[in-house]
Amino acid sequence: MRRIIRLLFLVVMVASLTACQSAYYKTMESVGYHKRDILVDRVEDTREANQDAKEQFADALERFRSVVQVDGGELEERYDALNSEYEDCEDRAETVRKRIANVEDVAEALFREWKEEIGQYTSASLRSKSRKVMNDTKTRYNRLIKSMKRASAKMDPVLAAFKDQVLFLKHNLNARAVASLKGELSSIRSDVSVLIRDMERSIKEADSFIKSMESGK
């Protein structure tokens, strides 16, 4: 019975969220701000979040390098600095994930509405043209969201590696512990480089998608 109650609760929650989103889109459309415009804005927001995250991960890598390569100094202060960088990376990654989810939400609503309205055409020629534009837009969108998700997924192993180093340093605040982390630097540097490359690709895909939407092509 409890399982059924939990399932019903989840169904109600999803339905409520869907209803709220629908109401939001209708309200925005009533003032001339359509799903297409919202999609472009959310892609821009996600692009900016990716840019911020890319810079934050690069900063964290530099901080990690400074911790393991500089001799002397207060180890606790160096741990605090590295932990702060890790937490900032985690926050940036979560922002990117949320914004990707927002993009997916409005895109799903846009393409669902678009598909339904294609069926309302009386002109076969206009119906065909609209379907082609929709399919072309969906193809660009699918390429974009795939790129965004690929870059987002690459954040998780990097965050896990950073967290490991922070935890290790936290419980081993001595010079020998710091020295043992040096062997991890090359691996983390490589992971961050791959992550940044994928994030840059995602940013370029977002730029391309935004331009195509704004130009109507």
Secondary structure, 3 states (H helix, E strand, C coil): CHHHHHHHHHHHHHHHHHHHHHHHHHHHHHCCCCHHHHHHHHHHHHHHHHHHHHHHHHHHHHHHHHHHHCCCCCHHHHHHHHHHHHHHHHHHHHHHHHHHHHHHHHHHHHHHHHHHHHCCCCCHHHHHHHHHHHHHHHHHHHHHHHHHHHHHHHHHHHHHHHHHHHHHHHHCCCHHHHHHHHHHHHHHHHHHHHHHHHHHHHHHHHHHHHHHHHHCC
